[in-house]
Amino acid sequence: MNHSLFSNANASVKKIELPLSVKVIMIDLDGTLLDTAEDLALAANLMLKDLGMPEQSTSTIRSYIGKGIHKLVKRTLTGQLDGEPDAALFAKALPIYEKHYADHLSVNTRPYPGVVEGIKAMQQAGFKLACITNKAAAFTLPLLHATGLYDQFEIVLSGDSLPKKKPDPMPLTHICKHFDAQPHEALLIGDSLNDAIAARAAGCHVFCVPYGYNEGRNVYELDCDAIVESLLDASKLIQRLS
């Protein structure tokens, strides 16, 4: 199997050959590994209820996901992707949201189809696996344990593990150093603009899944090396770099 593929969004990016030869696979959490939208929306609506504000639909709140909980809370309060709520309201709302989310982390959250099978295929092929997310460790680690995914990764980087998070390249370069790999020997699989920007900045390859959150935008507009329907499909487009 030796396909040629251009980046979806930028034909000036050099053509890559598939299967892609890499050593390290980094996988995003929300919208890539786990479908967390319903529980994120549940917590948001419980927060709004406590604040005496009208609830919003899951589909609306889903479009707010993608830049961490602080941004999600601000968007929920303002109804805008770049809205800035009253500082006092935000200060009151954030801990309310965090408590509700901690209490409802895995009510409806499940791995997406093909995730468990894809991870198994990657492990059997000898890839080093990392989970990389902007979600705080206080939520990330319990979620990975609750869904049975924690032990599948050799390293987990949460949003507060390092001084900077995606779209900054720092988490990606940190993982490359951890595995003694060069950036071009690593692949990030994600679902959003954050993932694509971080990977390009770090010099890593990036695949995107179409089922994630990308803040309501079309994933086919992202500058990535391939759109993959599932992690299992991704596993068929890569080979272990010897």
Secondary structure, 3 states (H helix, E strand, C coil): CCEEECCCCCCCCCCEEECEEECEEEECCECCCEECHHHHHHHHHHHHHHCCCCCCCHHHHHCCCCCCHHHHHHHHHHCCCCCCCCHHHHHHHHHHHHHHHHHCCCCCCEECCCHHHHHHHHHHCCCEEEEECCCCHHHHHHHHHHCCCHHHCCEEECCCCCCCCCCCCHHHHHHHHHCCCCHHHEEEEECCHHHHHHHHHHCCEEEECCCCCHHHCCHHHCCCCEECCCHHHHHCCEEECC
